[in-house]
Amino acid sequence: MRTRRVPRLAGMAVAAITLIALTANAFAAPRTGPRRMTGEVLDVNPEAMSLIVSEEIGNPQADRVVFIVEPDAVVRIHGMKGKLDQLKNGDIVTVTFESREGRHHALEIHHM
């Protein structure tokens, strides 16, 4: 009888730990603050202060993310200060952004 209790207790302990881990993730606070995304520029519109980036480099059919470029956004091209109109389709960029009211607001754009 003792030999059966040990495996049963071990199984229950593993199940309890798994349940606690899953529950902790389910109740975790939503991510806040700036986030980053690297992708390929599909369209840049300096007049509208917008940028469309593909989530997968080299795959124009991948999901697209539309960014509203903040007026004070930092644009860097190869580490140097740049302007939004210097970016072109096909450039690889890393965008630091915040999501507000269902829209993505670009705070920094770095062209590699």
Secondary structure as UniProt FT lines:
FT   HELIX           2..26
FT   STRAND          35..45
FT   TURN            46..49
FT   STRAND          50..54
FT   TURN            57..58
FT   TURN            60..61
FT   STRAND          64..77
FT   TURN            78..79
FT   STRAND          80..81
FT   HELIX           84..86
FT   TURN            89..90
FT   STRAND          92..100
FT   TURN            101..102
FT   STRAND          103..111
//
